């Protein structure tokens, strides 16, 4: 082997040693999701980030069926709704240090506290200003049963006339379910923007292997108008993100 060839090999080996180490391969078996979710989103979950996917269509939901009854219930809800605008929210944190009693108890207490709605702040995507997502929220009626609650509230969102919405909360020893469905038409300047039961949000919390998973969907069944779709998506996803971050930040989670 000539000196020049040896020197070239040494230079190549040195260059290779200076390359950044390859990212460890994601173990998809550690997640309860199908192949529609990207490795990048899985890495964000492992890093403790909230992942929000603007999936637009129910066919793009990434939760695997058959792992959690409440997750299946959410998938069934949005399959039936078939919304034109749809966002998926994912979050993960370890089972270690976060007992069943703690997580389910916190979930029940936080989502049962309906006055918190008036504290949710969102950032207006057009102006950049911070506003209350629900400047008005009044209790209409509440029914509490064993591991099941129904809370009807009269709320107002920016741009829309006030409307009634029902919150449902269900729990088991180690799973949690929350849903919110509008029970009245949502009107903009006396025009119906969303029909009754056509804006839905649902969240479940359950364990899978060594982690707790939070899975949520938020969707609206409304006409999909091409020239305004991007604006609606932009506003809708931003509000979903702010609402989700607000509630997740209420939890005392050990990492």
Secondary structure as the mmCIF struct_conf table of DSSP 4:
data_model
#
loop_
_struct_conf.conf_type_id
_struct_conf.id
_struct_conf.beg_label_comp_id
_struct_conf.beg_label_asym_id
_struct_conf.beg_label_seq_id
_struct_conf.end_label_comp_id
_struct_conf.end_label_asym_id
_struct_conf.end_label_seq_id
HELX_RH_AL_P HELX_RH_AL_P1 UNK A 3 UNK A 18
BEND BEND1 UNK A 19 UNK A 19
HELX_LH_PP_P HELX_LH_PP_P1 UNK A 20 UNK A 26
HELX_RH_3T_P HELX_RH_3T_P1 UNK A 28 UNK A 30
BEND BEND2 UNK A 31 UNK A 32
STRN STRN1 UNK A 33 UNK A 33
TURN_TY1_P TURN_TY1_P1 UNK A 35 UNK A 36
BEND BEND3 UNK A 37 UNK A 37
HELX_RH_AL_P HELX_RH_AL_P2 UNK A 39 UNK A 46
TURN_TY1_P TURN_TY1_P2 UNK A 47 UNK A 48
STRN STRN2 UNK A 51 UNK A 54
BEND BEND4 UNK A 57 UNK A 57
HELX_RH_3T_P HELX_RH_3T_P2 UNK A 58 UNK A 60
STRN STRN3 UNK A 63 UNK A 63
HELX_LH_PP_P HELX_LH_PP_P2 UNK A 64 UNK A 64
TURN_TY1_P TURN_TY1_P3 UNK A 65 UNK A 66
BEND BEND5 UNK A 67 UNK A 67
HELX_RH_AL_P HELX_RH_AL_P3 UNK A 69 UNK A 81
BEND BEND6 UNK A 84 UNK A 84
STRN STRN4 UNK A 85 UNK A 94
BEND BEND7 UNK A 95 UNK A 95
TURN_TY1_P TURN_TY1_P4 UNK A 96 UNK A 97
HELX_RH_AL_P HELX_RH_AL_P4 UNK A 100 UNK A 112
HELX_RH_3T_P HELX_RH_3T_P3 UNK A 114 UNK A 119
STRN STRN5 UNK A 121 UNK A 123
TURN_TY1_P TURN_TY1_P5 UNK A 125 UNK A 127
STRN STRN6 UNK A 130 UNK A 132
TURN_TY1_P TURN_TY1_P6 UNK A 133 UNK A 134
BEND BEND8 UNK A 135 UNK A 135
STRN STRN7 UNK A 136 UNK A 145
TURN_TY1_P TURN_TY1_P7 UNK A 146 UNK A 147
STRN STRN8 UNK A 148 UNK A 156
TURN_TY1_P TURN_TY1_P8 UNK A 158 UNK A 159
BEND BEND9 UNK A 160 UNK A 160
STRN STRN9 UNK A 163 UNK A 171
BEND BEND10 UNK A 173 UNK A 174
STRN STRN10 UNK A 176 UNK A 182
BEND BEND11 UNK A 184 UNK A 184
STRN STRN11 UNK A 186 UNK A 188
TURN_TY1_P TURN_TY1_P9 UNK A 189 UNK A 190
STRN STRN12 UNK A 191 UNK A 194
TURN_TY1_P TURN_TY1_P10 UNK A 196 UNK A 197
STRN STRN13 UNK A 199 UNK A 208
TURN_TY1_P TURN_TY1_P11 UNK A 209 UNK A 210
STRN STRN14 UNK A 211 UNK A 220
HELX_RH_AL_P HELX_RH_AL_P5 UNK A 226 UNK A 248
TURN_TY1_P TURN_TY1_P12 UNK A 249 UNK A 250
BEND BEND12 UNK A 251 UNK A 251
#
